[in-house]
Amino acid sequence: MRIQTLLTLITLCVLPQWAYAHLVSTRFGEFYSGLLHPVLTLTHLVPWIAVGLFAGIQKHTTGNKVLILFPLTVLAGTFLGGIFSPAPFVETFNLISFPILGILIISGLAMNRLAFIATVAITGISHGFGNGLPELSGTDQLLYLMGVTCSAYVVVTLMSGLSRWLVQSQNWGLIAVRAAGSWITAIGIIYLSFTFLAPVANH
């Protein structure tokens, strides 16, 4: 077995084109691109975290809808973004969603079902649209779409679960979630300031 292993390693070193060690070579590159792009981009990750935290402070039957609704609306938005080039106002709207979602978390507001669904859906479509740039999806848009959708599901599931656990099991849980909302609001204001004031300062 040792001799066979050694011969295999030598062969792969001599003929590296036979060594398909990376999943990119097996056409999974676009999936991982879609999976990682949102979580490595703060302009998407922070609002997605905010959606999950906000869902966790809603009524159980209302907040649970985020688990299906958000990934599906992100999927729809990403698909549309791949067809239509995202307009500049989409990026601006995504930045504005920072403080809006942060303020909703700070308020501890329990929304009615329709208002919550509308908030989640608009956020999901808008941020999906922002992830739908053709240069990101590569040559296999389906794999990229699945990656972005999985990323959205994982983020909101983890964050809504954490938020609900804190609120229901810890006396200080709601305070912690609302404090996180204040940080999200602050980050959003900073991003918006740099976006709108930096060009003015350069002139």
DAVEN-V676641 format. One record per helix or strand of 2 or more residues. SS is the DSSP state (hx for helix, st for strand). FROM is the first residue (numbers start at 1). LEN is the number of residues. If there is no record, write none. Layout:
((SS	FROM	LEN) (SS	FROM	LEN))
This chain:
((hx	2	13) (hx	16	3) (hx	23	4) (hx	29	9) (hx	42	15) (hx	60	4) (hx	66	18) (hx	88	20) (hx	113	18) (hx	134	4) (hx	141	29) (hx	173	30))
